[in-house]
Amino acid sequence: MPHLSTHHTVGDPICTRILIERFADKNIRDIDGRTPYEIADNENFVDVMKLLSQFQGGFLGPVQVSRGMMMMMMMMMMMMMMVMIKMITIVMIMMLLMMMMISQ
């Protein structure tokens, strides 16, 4: 998991949001034992502090989890439907072959 307080993101709320949405752990500590929120507080990055406090838990807030989970569930359902269609097609072909064999 990337740490939120890398030198590229300190003080930049856009980069911070992107990292949180990509599952960066906002509770991980740096070499000095500080969390990203504590670093933002020390540097007076108010926007980053507000952003970090909006997200619940260690990783994502409820809105981001819902979107990501919804997309993943939709993809899984589509894959399952494709497998089911293939299975149904195979069963239908087998039934046709059996009917042809019986009719001879």
C-alpha positions in Angstrom: 0.0 0.0 0.0 1.4 3.4 -0.9 1.8 5.9 2.0 -0.3 9.0 1.6 2.5 11.4 2.7 5.0 10.9 -0.1 6.7 14.0 -1.2 4.5 14.1 -4.4 1.2 14.3 -2.5 1.8 16.3 0.7 -0.6 19.2 0.6 -2.2 18.2 -2.7 -5.9 17.2 -2.0 -6.3 15.9 -5.6 -3.4 13.5 -5.3 -4.5 12.5 -1.8 -8.0 11.7 -3.1 -6.7 9.6 -6.0 -4.4 7.6 -3.6 -7.3 7.0 -1.2 -9.6 5.9 -4.0 -6.8 3.5 -5.2 -6.8 1.8 -1.7 -3.9 3.7 -0.1 -3.9 3.2 3.6 -4.6 6.6 5.3 -3.7 5.1 8.7 -0.2 3.9 7.9 2.7 5.7 9.7 5.8 7.2 8.2 9.4 6.6 9.6 8.7 9.1 12.3 5.5 7.4 13.3 3.1 10.1 11.9 -0.1 9.4 10.0 -0.9 11.4 6.8 -3.5 13.3 8.9 -0.9 14.3 11.4 1.6 15.4 8.7 -1.2 17.5 7.1 -2.0 19.0 10.5 1.6 19.8 11.1 2.0 21.5 7.7 -1.4 23.2 8.0 -2.9 21.5 4.9 -6.5 22.1 5.8 -7.9 20.7 2.5 -6.0 17.5 2.9 -7.1 17.2 6.6 -10.8 17.6 5.6 -10.4 15.1 2.8 -8.8 12.5 5.1 -11.4 13.0 7.8 -14.2 12.4 5.2 -13.1 8.8 4.5 -14.3 6.2 7.0 -12.0 3.3 8.0 -8.5 2.8 6.9 -9.0 2.7 3.2 -12.1 4.0 1.5 -15.3 5.8 2.3 -18.7 4.3 1.6 -19.3 6.0 -1.8 -16.1 4.8 -3.3 -16.5 1.2 -2.0 -20.1 1.1 -3.4 -19.0 2.2 -6.9 -16.1 -0.2 -7.0 -18.0 -3.1 -5.6 -20.9 -2.4 -8.0 -18.6 -2.5 -11.0 -16.9 -5.7 -9.8 -20.3 -7.4 -9.1 -21.5 -6.4 -12.6 -18.4 -7.8 -14.2 -18.7 -11.1 -12.3 -22.4 -11.4 -13.2 -21.7 -10.8 -16.8 -19.0 -13.5 -16.7 -21.4 -15.9 -15.0 -24.0 -15.2 -17.6 -21.6 -16.0 -20.4 -20.6 -19.3 -18.7 -24.3 -20.1 -18.3 -25.1 -19.4 -21.9 -22.2 -21.6 -23.0 -23.5 -24.4 -20.7 -27.0 -24.1 -22.0 -25.8 -24.2 -25.6 -23.8 -27.3 -24.9 -26.8 -29.0 -23.2 -29.1 -28.1 -26.1 -26.6 -29.5 -28.6 -26.3 -32.7 -26.6 -30.1 -33.0 -26.5 -30.3 -32.5 -30.2 -27.7 -35.2 -30.8 -29.6 -37.6 -28.5 -32.9 -36.9 -30.3 -31.2 -37.5 -33.6 -29.8 -40.8 -32.3 -33.1 -41.9 -30.9 -35.0 -41.1 -34.1 -32.7 -43.3 -36.2 
